Amino acid sequence: MPPSPPMTEAGALAALKGLVGWWSDSGIEVDIPPAPPPALRKAAPERRTAPAAARSAPAAPEVPAQDGRAMARSATSIVALKAAVESFDGCELKRTARNMVFARGNPDAPLMVIGEGPGQDEDREGLPFVGKAGQMLDRMLAAIGHGEDNTYITNVVFWRPPGNRKPSSDEIELCRPFVERHIALARPKLILLAGGVSTEALLGRNDGITAIRGQWSEVRVEGHSAPALPIFHPAFLLRRPQEKAKAWADLLMLAERLEELG
């Protein structure tokens, strides 16, 4: 005879009630406490066993943060510096950008232009100042006899900030060692700081580009110093063309100083 299946809790309770009814009919009173609600019943703990692969897998080692300053110092040429920037993973902007944007123009030029960061057009082409603001910059420089043969153009960050926002102070600081090394290797005679972001980053002044444009200062990095002139960013001039007269006055100052330096 096959064994009976184990009785369920509900079946056992029904059988007990039937037995109590039979006892009651015989004059025997039996009090059965009510069953506890399901939420209060203590279930047997479930034993879970981790897969063998999970039990034996070692903890992943921590990846040390890259030292941007050491990477920048190790570059002894602009070509090597560009390669160092391309391999640098310490700036989050790299994760959302399409291309690294390093520089364009002549690295041996007497004039170095430093802007704030790449926009959508620059991110797509991998070159700085190639969109509408870049075309404005080219026209401004051409007006004083400068083009890619005697100008070197870069930014204070090398990747496009999402949504074309301004780069944050943390992002600028992460890129700073490479920017300073860039200046030291190029050794420009003059530096044109396009906009408030690059002016604050390299001169440490945050009183606004309107207050300090057209005022000569100096950038000193790694034993090299160069006169620096803050100007309105070309993108600002596109929004406020009435300020072009001030920008033209600044460019004439720049041309005069370049002529003095030969």
C-alpha positions in Angstrom: 0.0 0.0 0.0 1.6 3.3 -1.0 2.4 5.7 1.8 -0.1 8.6 2.4 1.0 12.1 1.4 2.0 14.3 4.3 -1.0 16.2 5.8 -1.2 19.9 5.3 -1.7 22.4 8.1 -5.3 23.1 6.9 -6.0 19.4 6.7 -4.7 18.8 10.2 -6.8 21.6 11.7 -10.0 20.3 10.0 -9.4 16.8 11.3 -8.8 18.2 14.9 -12.0 20.2 14.7 -13.9 17.1 13.6 -12.5 15.1 16.6 -13.4 17.9 19.0 -17.0 17.9 17.7 -17.1 14.1 18.3 -15.8 14.7 21.9 -18.4 17.4 22.4 -21.2 15.1 21.4 -19.9 12.7 24.1 -20.0 15.4 26.8 -16.3 16.3 26.8 -15.4 20.0 26.5 -12.1 20.8 24.7 -10.9 24.4 24.2 -8.7 24.8 21.1 -6.8 28.1 20.8 -7.2 29.9 17.4 -4.3 29.5 15.0 -2.0 32.5 14.8 -2.3 34.7 11.7 0.0 33.8 8.8 2.1 36.9 9.3 3.1 35.8 12.8 4.0 32.2 11.9 7.7 31.6 12.1 8.9 30.2 8.8 12.0 28.1 8.7 15.0 30.2 7.6 15.8 29.7 3.9 19.3 28.5 3.3 21.0 30.0 0.3 24.3 28.9 -1.1 26.3 31.3 -3.2 27.5 29.9 -6.5 31.0 28.4 -6.4 32.3 31.0 -8.8 31.0 33.8 -6.5 32.5 32.1 -3.4 35.9 31.8 -5.0 36.2 35.1 -6.9 38.8 37.4 -5.3 37.9 41.0 -4.6 38.7 43.4 -7.5 41.9 45.4 -6.8 41.5 49.2 -6.5 42.7 51.1 -9.5 45.0 53.9 -8.5 44.0 57.4 -9.7 46.2 58.8 -12.5 48.6 61.5 -11.5 48.0 64.2 -14.1 50.9 66.3 -12.9 53.4 63.4 -13.3 52.0 62.6 -16.8 52.3 66.2 -17.8 55.8 66.6 -16.5 57.0 63.5 -18.3 56.0 65.0 -21.7 59.1 66.5 -23.3 57.4 67.6 -26.5 54.0 68.9 -27.6 53.5 65.6 -29.5 54.2 63.7 -26.3 51.9 66.0 -24.3 49.1 65.4 -26.7 49.5 61.6 -26.3 49.5 62.1 -22.5 46.2 64.0 -22.6 44.7 61.3 -24.8 45.6 58.6 -22.3 44.5 60.6 -19.2 41.3 59.1 -17.8 41.1 61.3 -14.7 38.6 63.9 -16.0 34.9 62.8 -16.2 34.4 65.0 -19.3 36.2 62.4 -21.3 33.4 59.9 -20.7 30.8 62.0 -22.4 32.8 63.6 -25.2 33.3 62.3 -28.7 36.8 63.5 -29.2 39.7 65.0 -27.3 40.3 68.6 -28.5 44.0 69.6 -28.1 45.1 72.4 -30.4 45.3 73.8 -33.9 47.7 76.2 -35.6 51.5 76.5 -35.3 53.0 75.4 -31.9 56.1 77.6 -32.6 53.9 80.7 -33.2 54.6 83.8 -31.1 50.9 84.1 -30.1 49.0 81.5 -28.1 45.2 81.8 -27.8 43.6 80.0 -24.8 39.8 79.6 -24.6 37.5 77.8 -22.2 36.5 74.5 -23.8 35.2 72.7 -26.8 31.7 73.0 -28.0 29.6 70.7 -30.2 31.4 71.6 -33.5 34.8 71.2 -31.8 33.9 67.9 -30.2 32.8 66.6 -33.6 36.0 67.7 -35.5 38.5 67.3 -32.6 39.8 70.9 -33.1 39.4 74.0 -31.0 37.5 77.1 -32.2 36.0 75.7 -35.4 32.3 76.6 -34.9 30.7 80.0 -35.3 32.8 81.4 -32.4 35.9 80.0 -33.9 35.1 81.6 -37.3 34.7 84.9 -35.5 38.1 84.4 -33.8 39.7 83.7 -37.1 38.3 86.9 -38.6 39.4 88.9 -35.5 43.0 87.5 -35.8 43.1 88.0 -39.6 42.3 91.7 -39.1 45.7 92.1 -37.4 47.5 89.8 -39.8 47.4 86.5 -37.9 46.3 83.0 -39.0 47.1 79.4 -38.3 50.7 79.9 -39.5 51.5 82.4 -36.7 49.0 81.6 -34.0 48.5 78.6 -31.7 45.0 77.9 -30.3 43.9 75.7 -27.4 41.6 75.6 -24.3 41.8 75.2 -20.6 39.9 71.8 -20.9 40.3 69.2 -23.6 36.8 67.7 -23.7 33.4 69.2 -24.3 31.3 69.8 -21.2 27.8 68.2 -21.6 25.3 70.7 -23.1 28.1 73.2 -23.9 28.1 74.4 -20.3 31.1 76.1 -18.8 33.7 73.7 -17.4 33.6 73.4 -13.6 36.5 74.5 -11.4 37.3 70.8 -10.6 37.4 70.0 -14.4 39.7 72.9 -15.0 42.0 71.8 -12.1 42.3 68.3 -13.5 43.4 69.6 -16.9 45.6 72.4 -15.4 48.9 70.4 -15.3 48.5 69.7 -19.1 47.6 73.3 -19.9 50.5 74.7 -18.0 52.9 72.2 -19.5 51.4 73.1 -22.9 52.4 76.8 -22.3 55.9 75.8 -21.1 56.6 73.7 -24.1 55.2 76.1 -26.7 56.8 79.1 -25.0 54.7 81.8 -26.7 55.7 85.5 -26.7 52.2 86.6 -25.9 49.0 84.9 -24.6 45.5 85.9 -25.6 43.0 84.8 -23.0 39.6 84.4 -24.7 36.8 84.9 -22.1 36.4 84.9 -18.4 36.9 81.2 -17.8 40.5 81.0 -19.2 41.3 84.4 -17.6 40.2 83.2 -14.1 42.0 79.8 -14.6 45.4 81.3 -15.6 45.4 84.7 -13.8 43.4 83.7 -10.7 41.1 86.7 -11.2 37.3 86.3 -10.8 36.2 89.9 -11.1 34.6 89.3 -14.5 35.9 89.7 -18.0 34.1 93.0 -18.5 36.2 94.5 -15.7 39.6 93.2 -16.7 39.5 92.9 -20.5 42.2 94.9 -22.2 44.4 94.9 -19.1 47.8 93.4 -19.5 48.9 90.8 -17.0 51.4 87.9 -17.0 51.2 84.1 -17.1 54.1 82.3 -15.4 54.6 78.5 -15.6 57.6 76.4 -15.2 60.1 79.2 -15.5 58.5 80.7 -18.6 56.6 83.9 -18.5 54.5 85.7 -21.1 52.4 88.8 -21.2 48.7 87.9 -21.3 45.8 90.0 -22.5 42.2 89.0 -21.5 39.5 89.7 -24.2 35.9 89.0 -24.7 35.2 85.5 -25.9 34.1 85.5 -29.6 30.9 83.7 -28.6 30.1 86.7 -26.3 30.6 89.0 -29.3 28.2 87.0 -31.4 25.5 87.6 -28.7 26.5 91.2 -28.1 27.9 92.7 -31.3 27.8 96.2 -29.8 30.9 95.2 -27.8 33.0 94.7 -31.0 34.5 98.2 -30.7 36.1 97.2 -27.4 37.3 94.0 -28.8 38.9 95.8 -31.8 40.7 98.2 -29.3 42.1 95.1 -27.5 43.3 93.6 -30.8 45.1 96.7 -31.7 46.9 96.6 -28.3 47.8 93.0 -29.0 49.2 93.8 -32.5 51.2 96.7 -31.1 52.7 94.5 -28.4 53.5 91.7 -30.8 55.3 94.2 -33.1 57.4 95.5 -30.1 58.4 91.9 -29.2 59.4 91.2 -32.8 
